[in-house]
Amino acid sequence: MKKLPIFTLGVEEEYQIIDPDTRDLRSHMSKIVDGAKIILREQVKAEMHQSVVEVGTNICQNIDDARKEVSFLRNKIVDLASEQNLIVGASGTHPFSKWQEQPITDDPRYDVIVKELQDTARSNLIFGLHVHVGIENREVALHIMNQACYFLPHIYALSTNSPFWEGRDTGFKAYRAHIFAKFPRTGLPEYFDSVQSYDNFLETLVKTNCIDNPKKIWWDLRMHPFFSTIEFRICDMCLTVDETMCIVALIQAVVAKLYKMHMMNTSFNVYRVALIRENKFRAARYGTEGLMIDFGQKKEVEYKALMLELLEFVDDVVDELGSREEINYIHKILAEGTGADKQKKVFEETNDLVKVVDFITGEFTKGI
């Protein structure tokens, strides 16, 4: 087979802005965003809640470029926050902050969402990692999206980093998705047999005033309505750059492998969304420590064994993508635990959620 396409990358991260005294979330009053825009321009923006800052890389040609950009963005936001006597952390939820106390950003886009969704929107105080993989051909992109849906729980489990919500241990490794599930048009994507049927679906929603633009499809995986990418939106915000880049590399490798199979006139099985949803729940509840369903064998399998199978599945594209080091980091996550495991360990040792916040902020620039 001829050489793989480049599979460009774009990485978006959502950061927590935190008061260094109380360790609670704190409104940055746009000072951080305004300061960042001078240097970063469109790479940074305010989110719905004033205590959230979202950053996004430029289009990256490979995993090394993506790592450099994510590292630069994390450092820059830390510097800007420090100037305002604020600190920064990365987790899918804040351990104890209450959404009722967090002001909403004054912006027409968010005004519309809050007016329509009310407390569903106001309570959506969560932080995610979104990964774009470039694919020019929309038919191919849709084909890969349909098949990649199966792997979403496998990827999700590695990113689990939201065990606490409003001062409580939720019992989940990733509670963020359950908060977001209150929104319409979230969760796993439906299967579409053609780009025409996909576009017809979007057109119907716009025409019937369900949405005013296709970006309000908030699925765990979507063909981006404006960019030539497929966007993976399922993951929790990761503690460290190493964890983020590991997950970015795995996502890129899955896309590249499915593309390679497509070019060889083979394909991965497409399973019912209802079945994949069972694995998504297990990923959220147990992270990398539980059992998942192997649908081909119709039996439960340890997650770690399933992940090793996935690593074997993508192995033949990893070196061409130049991401062997990042992919190998998966073994470290399997051995040492995800962000959620580490947060829970700190709480078990200290019984103090303030110490958990200190851990989260302390890990933010680790390895950079």
Residue, then its C-alpha position, 0 to 999 in steps of 0.5 A: m500500500k502507498k504511504l498513509p496521508i498526513f492525518t493532521l491534528g488539532v487539539e482543544e483543551e479546557y482548563q480550570i481557573i482556580d483561586p489559590d487561597t480557596r482552591d475553588l473555581r474563580s472567574h477570570m473576568s476575561k483578563i486571562v483570555d484578553g491577555a492571551k488573545i494578544i499572543l495566541r489570537e484565535q487559539v484561546k477563548a472564553e467558555m460558557h462559565q467564566s472560570v473556564v478557558e479553552v485553548g486550541t492548537n493550530i493545525c499540526q502536521n504530526i504528534d511532535d508538532a501537537r506536543k509542542e503546541v499543547s505544551f506552549l499553550r499550557n505554559k502561557i495560560v499558567d503565566l497569564a493566570s499567575e499575573q492575575n494571582l490565579i492558578v490553573g488545573a486540568s480535570g474533567t470536573h472540579p472536585f468541590s466547586k458548585w455550578q450555582e456559584q459560577p457566573i456565565t460569560d456574557d456572550p450572545r452565543y451562550d445567552v442563546i444556549v442558556k435561554e433554551l436549556q436553562d439549568t441544563a446549561r448552567s450546570n454544565l460545569i465540565f472540562g473536556l479534551h477534543v481531538h480533530v483528525g484531518i480527512e479531506n474526503r467526507e465519504v471516507a470521513l463518514h465511513i471511518m466515523n461509523q467504525a471508530c465509534y466502537f473504539l470510543p469507550h476504549i479511548y475514553a477509559l484511558s482519559t477518565n479524570s472526573p471522579f468528584w462532583e460538588g464535593r462528593d465521590t461519585g463512585f465513577k471514574a468519569y462523571r463528566a459525561h453524565i453531566f453532559a448527557k443532560f444536553p440534547r444531541t450528545g452521546l454516541p453518534e448514530y450510524f449514517d449510510s451516506v453523507q447525503s443522509y448525514d446532511n439531510f439529518l442536519e438540514t432537518l434539525v436546522k429547518t425545524n429550529c432544533i439547532d441554528n447551526p450544525k455545531k450544536i451536534w455535540w456527539d462524542l464523535r462527529m464529522h466537523p460541520f466546517f472543517s475537514t476533520i472528524e472530531f473526538r469529543i468523548c474524553d475527559m480533560c487530562l491531568t498532564v501533557d503526556e496523558t493528552m498526547c498519548i490519547v491524541a496519538l491513539i485517536q490518530a492511530v485508530v483513524a489511520k488504521l481504519y483508513k488503511m483498511h478502507m483503502m484495502n477494501t476491508s473494514f472493521n465491524v460496525y456494532r449497534v450503538a446500544l451495545i457500544r453504550e454498554n462499554k461506554f458506561r463501563a469505561a465511565r464507571y470503572g476506567t481501566e480497572g473493569l471489564m468490557i464486552d468483546f462483541g466479536q466473542k460475546k463475552e466480558v474481557e478485562y479492559k487491559a487485555l482489550m487495550l493490548e489487542l487495540l495496540e496490536f491492531v494499530d501497531d502497523v501504522v504507529d511508526e509511520l505516524g511517528s507516535r511510538e513514544e506517545i502510544n507506549y505511554i498507554h502502558k504507563i497509564l495501565a500500570e499507574g492509573t488514570g487521572a481519576d485513579k490518582q485523584k481518588k488516591v490523594f483523597e483516600e490518603t488525605n480525606d481532603l478535596v483541597k489536597v486533590v485540587d493541589f494535586i490537579t494544579g501541581e500536575f498541570t505543567k508536569g513533563i513540559 
